[in-house]
Amino acid sequence: MLGDIIIAKPNAYIAFVGKRVIEQTLNQAVPKDSQVVEYLFHKGLFDPIIPCNPLKGVLSELFRLHAFFPLNQT
């Protein structure tokens, strides 16, 4: 999570451990869907949520904006 721009796919689950493990460790109920990317987006963890189809174009534009030019450019 040290990247400048953190992109996620819709409906993805982001977790280091499962909900059950967290609940057993903390002895507390975890909010429903707390590991779903849309919930975490509203908490500020991700920048955009982008479906797979437009992802190539979005990444290309981000690379251009950050002055990244591949070495094998034709």
N, CA, C and O atoms as CSV, one atom per row, in Angstrom:
chain,resi,resn,atom,element,x,y,z
A,1,MET,N,N,0.813,-1.195,0.000
A,1,MET,CA,C,0.000,0.000,0.000
A,1,MET,C,C,0.859,1.262,0.000
A,1,MET,O,O,0.411,2.310,0.466
A,2,LEU,N,N,2.065,1.181,-0.507
A,2,LEU,CA,C,2.934,2.351,-0.543
A,2,LEU,C,C,2.913,3.054,-1.895
A,2,LEU,O,O,3.682,3.989,-2.113
A,3,GLY,N,N,2.046,2.620,-2.803
A,3,GLY,CA,C,2.000,3.222,-4.124
A,3,GLY,C,C,1.395,4.607,-4.091
A,3,GLY,O,O,0.679,4.971,-3.158
A,4,ASP,N,N,1.695,5.374,-5.129
A,4,ASP,CA,C,1.114,6.711,-5.247
A,4,ASP,C,C,-0.364,6.651,-5.585
A,4,ASP,O,O,-1.159,7.443,-5.078
A,5,ILE,N,N,-0.728,5.715,-6.438
A,5,ILE,CA,C,-2.124,5.556,-6.862
A,5,ILE,C,C,-2.501,4.094,-6.650
A,5,ILE,O,O,-1.871,3.196,-7.208
A,6,ILE,N,N,-3.513,3.867,-5.857
A,6,ILE,CA,C,-3.943,2.506,-5.553
A,6,ILE,C,C,-5.275,2.271,-6.249
A,6,ILE,O,O,-6.275,2.913,-5.926
A,7,ILE,N,N,-5.282,1.348,-7.205
A,7,ILE,CA,C,-6.460,1.052,-8.022
A,7,ILE,C,C,-7.011,-0.300,-7.615
A,7,ILE,O,O,-6.259,-1.240,-7.357
A,8,ALA,N,N,-8.341,-0.389,-7.558
A,8,ALA,CA,C,-8.992,-1.650,-7.213
A,8,ALA,C,C,-10.062,-1.986,-8.243
A,8,ALA,O,O,-10.603,-1.109,-8.916
A,9,LYS,N,N,-10.349,-3.277,-8.348
A,9,LYS,CA,C,-11.439,-3.737,-9.211
A,9,LYS,C,C,-12.736,-3.746,-8.405
A,9,LYS,O,O,-12.697,-3.959,-7.193
A,10,PRO,N,N,-13.886,-3.521,-9.049
A,10,PRO,CA,C,-15.169,-3.537,-8.337
A,10,PRO,C,C,-15.432,-4.883,-7.659
A,10,PRO,O,O,-15.092,-5.935,-8.202
A,11,ASN,N,N,-16.024,-4.843,-6.500
A,11,ASN,CA,C,-16.443,-6.016,-5.717
A,11,ASN,C,C,-15.291,-6.904,-5.272
A,11,ASN,O,O,-15.510,-8.063,-4.918
A,12,ALA,N,N,-14.070,-6.384,-5.283
A,12,ALA,CA,C,-12.920,-7.166,-4.832
A,12,ALA,C,C,-12.894,-7.211,-3.300
A,12,ALA,O,O,-13.409,-6.312,-2.636
A,13,TYR,N,N,-12.294,-8.260,-2.755
A,13,TYR,CA,C,-12.092,-8.379,-1.316
A,13,TYR,C,C,-10.618,-8.133,-1.023
A,13,TYR,O,O,-9.740,-8.722,-1.653
A,14,ILE,N,N,-10.363,-7.264,-0.066
A,14,ILE,CA,C,-8.998,-6.936,0.320
A,14,ILE,C,C,-8.854,-7.282,1.797
A,14,ILE,O,O,-9.510,-6.683,2.650
A,15,ALA,N,N,-7.996,-8.246,2.091
A,15,ALA,CA,C,-7.837,-8.655,3.488
A,15,ALA,C,C,-6.542,-9.426,3.668
A,15,ALA,O,O,-6.078,-10.114,2.759
A,16,PHE,N,N,-5.969,-9.300,4.853
A,16,PHE,CA,C,-4.805,-10.102,5.207
A,16,PHE,C,C,-5.254,-11.362,5.943
A,16,PHE,O,O,-4.606,-12.404,5.858
A,17,VAL,N,N,-6.353,-11.258,6.655
A,17,VAL,CA,C,-6.970,-12.421,7.306
A,17,VAL,C,C,-8.474,-12.318,7.115
A,17,VAL,O,O,-8.993,-11.245,6.808
A,18,GLY,N,N,-9.163,-13.410,7.294
A,18,GLY,CA,C,-10.598,-13.439,7.106
A,18,GLY,C,C,-11.385,-12.811,8.254
A,18,GLY,O,O,-10.863,-12.583,9.345
A,19,LYS,N,N,-12.639,-12.544,7.974
A,19,LYS,CA,C,-13.537,-11.921,8.941
A,19,LYS,C,C,-13.632,-12.743,10.226
A,19,LYS,O,O,-13.614,-12.190,11.325
A,20,ARG,N,N,-13.732,-14.048,10.084
A,20,ARG,CA,C,-13.862,-14.930,11.259
A,20,ARG,C,C,-12.635,-14.817,12.167
A,20,ARG,O,O,-12.773,-14.764,13.389
A,21,VAL,N,N,-11.445,-14.782,11.580
A,21,VAL,CA,C,-10.213,-14.677,12.366
A,21,VAL,C,C,-10.176,-13.342,13.118
A,21,VAL,O,O,-9.800,-13.297,14.289
A,22,ILE,N,N,-10.565,-12.267,12.446
A,22,ILE,CA,C,-10.588,-10.954,13.097
A,22,ILE,C,C,-11.565,-10.960,14.267
A,22,ILE,O,O,-11.246,-10.479,15.355
A,23,GLU,N,N,-12.750,-11.504,14.040
A,23,GLU,CA,C,-13.762,-11.532,15.105
A,23,GLU,C,C,-13.308,-12.376,16.285
A,23,GLU,O,O,-13.540,-12.004,17.435
A,24,GLN,N,N,-12.668,-13.498,16.021
A,24,GLN,CA,C,-12.198,-14.344,17.117
A,24,GLN,C,C,-11.037,-13.691,17.865
A,24,GLN,O,O,-10.915,-13.845,19.081
A,25,THR,N,N,-10.200,-12.976,17.156
A,25,THR,CA,C,-9.052,-12.322,17.790
A,25,THR,C,C,-9.483,-11.130,18.639
A,25,THR,O,O,-9.007,-10.960,19.762
A,26,LEU,N,N,-10.386,-10.303,18.104
A,26,LEU,CA,C,-10.809,-9.090,18.799
A,26,LEU,C,C,-12.001,-9.307,19.732
A,26,LEU,O,O,-12.325,-8.444,20.548
A,27,ASN,N,N,-12.651,-10.468,19.606
A,27,ASN,CA,C,-13.883,-10.744,20.362
A,27,ASN,C,C,-14.942,-9.676,20.108
A,27,ASN,O,O,-15.678,-9.284,21.013
A,28,GLN,N,N,-15.005,-9.219,18.870
A,28,GLN,CA,C,-15.986,-8.218,18.454
A,28,GLN,C,C,-16.508,-8.577,17.070
A,28,GLN,O,O,-15.833,-9.229,16.273
A,29,ALA,N,N,-17.720,-8.131,16.816
A,29,ALA,CA,C,-18.283,-8.331,15.479
A,29,ALA,C,C,-17.650,-7.322,14.520
A,29,ALA,O,O,-17.453,-6.159,14.871
A,30,VAL,N,N,-17.338,-7.773,13.324
A,30,VAL,CA,C,-16.764,-6.922,12.281
A,30,VAL,C,C,-17.910,-6.458,11.389
A,30,VAL,O,O,-18.803,-7.248,11.081
A,31,PRO,N,N,-17.904,-5.178,10.962
A,31,PRO,CA,C,-18.987,-4.701,10.089
A,31,PRO,C,C,-19.113,-5.558,8.826
A,31,PRO,O,O,-18.119,-6.023,8.270
A,32,LYS,N,N,-20.344,-5.750,8.396
A,32,LYS,CA,C,-20.595,-6.534,7.187
A,32,LYS,C,C,-19.906,-5.869,6.001
A,32,LYS,O,O,-19.925,-4.645,5.875
A,33,ASP,N,N,-19.309,-6.662,5.148
A,33,ASP,CA,C,-18.610,-6.198,3.942
A,33,ASP,C,C,-17.449,-5.255,4.260
A,33,ASP,O,O,-17.105,-4.411,3.432
A,34,SER,N,N,-16.848,-5.379,5.424
A,34,SER,CA,C,-15.746,-4.487,5.801
A,34,SER,C,C,-14.479,-4.741,4.994
A,34,SER,O,O,-13.551,-3.933,5.029
A,35,GLN,N,N,-14.431,-5.849,4.272
A,35,GLN,CA,C,-13.255,-6.153,3.462
A,35,GLN,C,C,-13.539,-6.005,1.967
A,35,GLN,O,O,-12.709,-6.362,1.132
A,36,VAL,N,N,-14.712,-5.479,1.641
A,36,VAL,CA,C,-15.064,-5.240,0.242
A,36,VAL,C,C,-14.488,-3.890,-0.171
A,36,VAL,O,O,-14.517,-2.934,0.605
A,37,VAL,N,N,-13.970,-3.814,-1.376
A,37,VAL,CA,C,-13.246,-2.628,-1.828
A,37,VAL,C,C,-14.108,-1.358,-1.788
A,37,VAL,O,O,-13.578,-0.281,-1.515
A,38,GLU,N,N,-15.396,-1.449,-2.048
A,38,GLU,CA,C,-16.242,-0.255,-2.018
A,38,GLU,C,C,-16.315,0.343,-0.610
A,38,GLU,O,O,-16.315,1.565,-0.456
A,39,TYR,N,N,-16.378,-0.505,0.408
A,39,TYR,CA,C,-16.377,-0.051,1.801
A,39,TYR,C,C,-15.044,0.626,2.124
A,39,TYR,O,O,-15.013,1.694,2.734
A,40,LEU,N,N,-13.949,-0.002,1.711
A,40,LEU,CA,C,-12.624,0.539,1.987
A,40,LEU,C,C,-12.347,1.814,1.185
A,40,LEU,O,O,-11.591,2.675,1.636
A,41,PHE,N,N,-12.948,1.939,0.010
A,41,PHE,CA,C,-12.830,3.162,-0.788
A,41,PHE,C,C,-13.401,4.345,-0.014
A,41,PHE,O,O,-12.806,5.422,0.012
A,42,HIS,N,N,-14.547,4.144,0.611
A,42,HIS,CA,C,-15.180,5.219,1.383
A,42,HIS,C,C,-14.384,5.560,2.641
A,42,HIS,O,O,-14.562,6.632,3.220
A,43,LYS,N,N,-13.521,4.664,3.056
A,43,LYS,CA,C,-12.639,4.923,4.204
A,43,LYS,C,C,-11.319,5.566,3.760
A,43,LYS,O,O,-10.488,5.914,4.599
A,44,GLY,N,N,-11.124,5.725,2.439
A,44,GLY,CA,C,-9.942,6.404,1.925
A,44,GLY,C,C,-8.762,5.514,1.585
A,44,GLY,O,O,-7.655,6.019,1.398
A,45,LEU,N,N,-8.959,4.202,1.498
A,45,LEU,CA,C,-7.839,3.300,1.235
A,45,LEU,C,C,-7.454,3.242,-0.244
A,45,LEU,O,O,-6.289,3.011,-0.567
A,46,PHE,N,N,-8.416,3.449,-1.141
A,46,PHE,CA,C,-8.165,3.346,-2.575
A,46,PHE,C,C,-8.454,4.663,-3.261
A,46,PHE,O,O,-9.245,5.473,-2.778
A,47,ASP,N,N,-7.801,4.866,-4.397
A,47,ASP,CA,C,-8.068,6.065,-5.184
A,47,ASP,C,C,-9.258,5.807,-6.115
A,47,ASP,O,O,-10.368,6.227,-5.788
A,48,PRO,N,N,-9.078,5.135,-7.262
A,48,PRO,CA,C,-10.247,4.809,-8.075
A,48,PRO,C,C,-10.596,3.316,-7.996
A,48,PRO,O,O,-9.754,2.478,-7.673
A,49,ILE,N,N,-11.842,3.019,-8.296
A,49,ILE,CA,C,-12.293,1.637,-8.497
A,49,ILE,C,C,-12.627,1.552,-9.979
A,49,ILE,O,O,-13.528,2.238,-10.462
A,50,ILE,N,N,-11.891,0.698,-10.701
A,50,ILE,CA,C,-12.013,0.656,-12.159
A,50,ILE,C,C,-12.244,-0.779,-12.627
A,50,ILE,O,O,-11.474,-1.670,-12.270
A,51,PRO,N,N,-13.299,-1.019,-13.426
A,51,PRO,CA,C,-13.519,-2.352,-13.995
A,51,PRO,C,C,-12.379,-2.742,-14.934
A,51,PRO,O,O,-11.615,-1.882,-15.371
A,52,CYS,N,N,-12.262,-4.023,-15.243
A,52,CYS,CA,C,-11.158,-4.540,-16.066
A,52,CYS,C,C,-11.119,-3.944,-17.469
A,52,CYS,O,O,-10.040,-3.617,-17.966
A,53,ASN,N,N,-12.268,-3.796,-18.114
A,53,ASN,CA,C,-12.280,-3.351,-19.515
A,53,ASN,C,C,-11.586,-2.011,-19.735
A,53,ASN,O,O,-10.744,-1.926,-20.629
A,54,PRO,N,N,-11.887,-0.965,-18.978
A,54,PRO,CA,C,-11.207,0.318,-19.232
A,54,PRO,C,C,-9.862,0.459,-18.512
A,54,PRO,O,O,-9.214,1.499,-18.623
A,55,LEU,N,N,-9.438,-0.566,-17.782
A,55,LEU,CA,C,-8.228,-0.456,-16.965
A,55,LEU,C,C,-6.976,-0.152,-17.796
A,55,LEU,O,O,-6.140,0.649,-17.379
A,56,LYS,N,N,-6.843,-0.780,-18.958
A,56,LYS,CA,C,-5.665,-0.554,-19.803
A,56,LYS,C,C,-5.562,0.911,-20.210
A,56,LYS,O,O,-4.480,1.494,-20.147
A,57,GLY,N,N,-6.652,1.501,-20.616
A,57,GLY,CA,C,-6.650,2.907,-21.012
A,57,GLY,C,C,-6.359,3.837,-19.844
A,57,GLY,O,O,-5.639,4.824,-19.997
A,58,VAL,N,N,-6.916,3.524,-18.678
A,58,VAL,CA,C,-6.678,4.347,-17.487
A,58,VAL,C,C,-5.211,4.274,-17.073
A,58,VAL,O,O,-4.604,5.296,-16.753
A,59,LEU,N,N,-4.641,3.073,-17.079
A,59,LEU,CA,C,-3.225,2.930,-16.735
A,59,LEU,C,C,-2.339,3.663,-17.732
A,59,LEU,O,O,-1.362,4.306,-17.346
A,60,SER,N,N,-2.674,3.570,-19.001
A,60,SER,CA,C,-1.909,4.261,-20.031
A,60,SER,C,C,-1.926,5.765,-19.789
A,60,SER,O,O,-0.893,6.426,-19.889
A,61,GLU,N,N,-3.077,6.294,-19.477
A,61,GLU,CA,C,-3.191,7.729,-19.208
A,61,GLU,C,C,-2.423,8.126,-17.950
A,61,GLU,O,O,-1.778,9.174,-17.924
A,62,LEU,N,N,-2.485,7.305,-16.920
A,62,LEU,CA,C,-1.737,7.593,-15.691
A,62,LEU,C,C,-0.234,7.582,-15.942
A,62,LEU,O,O,0.487,8.435,-15.425
A,63,PHE,N,N,0.243,6.623,-16.728
A,63,PHE,CA,C,1.669,6.588,-17.060
A,63,PHE,C,C,2.082,7.837,-17.829
A,63,PHE,O,O,3.150,8.399,-17.584
A,64,ARG,N,N,1.237,8.269,-18.755
A,64,ARG,CA,C,1.538,9.487,-19.511
A,64,ARG,C,C,1.582,10.705,-18.585
A,64,ARG,O,O,2.465,11.553,-18.710
A,65,LEU,N,N,0.627,10.785,-17.660
A,65,LEU,CA,C,0.584,11.914,-16.734
A,65,LEU,C,C,1.797,11.951,-15.820
A,65,LEU,O,O,2.234,13.027,-15.412
A,66,HIS,N,N,2.341,10.793,-15.495
A,66,HIS,CA,C,3.494,10.717,-14.619
A,66,HIS,C,C,4.803,10.639,-15.393
A,66,HIS,O,O,5.842,10.306,-14.823
A,67,ALA,N,N,4.760,10.944,-16.687
A,67,ALA,CA,C,5.931,10.992,-17.551
A,67,ALA,C,C,6.688,9.661,-17.584
A,67,ALA,O,O,7.919,9.646,-17.569
A,68,PHE,N,N,5.966,8.563,-17.627
A,68,PHE,CA,C,6.566,7.236,-17.760
A,68,PHE,C,C,6.544,6.868,-19.231
A,68,PHE,O,O,5.480,6.815,-19.847
A,69,PHE,N,N,7.700,6.617,-19.789
A,69,PHE,CA,C,7.779,6.230,-21.192
A,69,PHE,C,C,8.534,4.916,-21.276
A,69,PHE,O,O,9.697,4.864,-20.877
A,70,PRO,N,N,7.922,3.855,-21.775
A,70,PRO,CA,C,8.601,2.560,-21.886
A,70,PRO,C,C,9.829,2.651,-22.784
A,70,PRO,O,O,9.872,3.458,-23.713
A,71,LEU,N,N,10.811,1.830,-22.505
A,71,LEU,CA,C,12.042,1.820,-23.272
A,71,LEU,C,C,11.831,1.291,-24.688
A,71,LEU,O,O,12.547,1.679,-25.610
A,72,ASN,N,N,10.850,0.406,-24.862
A,72,ASN,CA,C,10.630,-0.180,-26.184
A,72,ASN,C,C,9.556,0.573,-26.962
A,72,ASN,O,O,8.820,-0.021,-27.749
A,73,GLN,N,N,9.473,1.851,-26.746
A,73,GLN,CA,C,8.481,2.680,-27.433
A,73,GLN,C,C,8.814,2.767,-28.919
A,73,GLN,O,O,9.974,2.971,-29.278
A,74,THR,N,N,7.796,2.613,-29.803
A,74,THR,CA,C,8.036,2.664,-31.247
A,74,THR,C,C,7.608,3.984,-31.832
A,74,THR,O,O,7.740,4.198,-33.037
